[in-house]
Structures are given as C-alpha cells and as structure tokens.
C-alpha cells in the first residue's frame, strides 16, 4: 500500500481563518460582486485563497456574516425557525 503524503494547508500554515461573509469586490462603479459567502473547496483549500463561488481572493470577503451567525445561534439554542410573514 502506497503511503500518501498530505499536502500542507496554506490556511493552517499562515494561521488564517477563512472569511465567512459576502464579497466586497466592486464589479462596476455602482455594483459589487453578488457572492454572498466565501466558499472553500476542500481539495483547493490547501493551495488557494480564492473563493470557489466568485473566484475573488479571500481578502475581498468580509470576515463575518451576521445572518449566518444568527442562524447558527438559533440552531444551537434550539430556537424557533418559523418564518414570520408581515400582513
């Protein structure tokens, strides 16, 4: 059986935490990238800081996503996920 050597992960080597928020890259004078969350492909993660969703560098993505944190907080606390409709 051949021994496989695991590639070093650049995120771990640089002690970086992948961003979780939306992309801030401007696509024109009035609009920005529509990518909502930094996506990191497990096979590309070891060698790239690029987002799999939009292709922009991780530095263009915000570190936090308040919407995602709220969902995670509710999920951990067993909160109610019913959608509230106005009207």
Protein Blocks (a to p, Z undefined) as FASTA:
>chain_A
ZZddddddfklmnopacdfbdcfbdfbfkbccfbfbdcddfklmmmpcbdfklopafklp
cfbdfklmmmmmmmmnopafbdcdeZZ
